[in-house]
């Protein structure tokens, strides 16, 4: 069975570290080293979490000199939010 793109996003969001990364990225873009300072894991581990979020379309990265800056992909989050809102309305009579 083929995976639906939303499955990847929900799988990515299932991890508390990745949810926290999205919260930290909400206000502005940040580098891996800045993000890693908020956790008790290595920068490499944060990079792996960011890769999962990027593959799911939840964050975007751009090169900035020797580092990469990450930011939230708001369109993707709006899509997931709209899907969840439709479920919350329940069945129509």
N, C-alpha and C positions, 0 to 999 in steps of 0.2 A: 504494500500500500504506500502510495506517495505521501510525503509529509507536506502539510500545508504551511505556508510561510508564517502564519500566526503561531503554529506549534513551536517554531524556533524562538520566537519572541517570548512565548510563555515559558519555555524551557530556560531561556536566559534569565527571565525575571524570577524564576523559582529560587534562585540562589540569593541569600541575604547580602552577601558582599557585592554582588552586581546591582542589587536594588540600592544599596548605599552609594555605590559609585554614581548611579544616575542622579541621586539626590545631590551629591557633591557637584556634579556637572550642571545641574539645573541653572544656577545663576550665571555661570561663565565657563569658558573652555579652560582646561587645565592640563598640565603635563603629567606623565606617569609618576614622576618623582614627587610632585606636589600631592597627587592622589594617594600615593603609597604612604606618605607621612601620616595619613589618617587611619592606617591599619597596622596590625602586627604581623604583616606578611612582607615578602620581598617585592621589589619593583617588578621582578620577573613574573611573580604570581599575579600582580595587578595587571600586567600586560596581557596575560592569558585571559583574565576575566574581561578585559576590554576587547580582546579579539572576539570573544563569544558575543558580546554586545554589538560589536561592529558587524559581525556576520549575520546577526538577527536584524540589522538595520536600525538599531536603537541609538547608536552613537556614530559619529563621523570623526575622522582624524585628518589632520593636515600637518604637513611638514613645516617646522619653524626652526630653521638652522639645523642643529644636530638632534633636536628632539621632535616629538610629535605632540600636537595639542589635540585633545579630544573634546567634543561637545555633544550635547544631546541632539538627537534627530527628532524635532518636535512633530513633524508630519506623521512619522511612524507611531509615536505615542498617541497622537490624536486618533489615528486609525484604530488602535487597540482600545482606546477609551470609548470610541463610538460603538464598537462591537459589543463591549461590556454593557454599555448603556442600553442597547437594544435588548439584551438579555434581561436586564433589570426591569424592563417594562412589562415583562410577562406576556402570556398569550392574549391575543386580541379576540374579542367576542364578535 
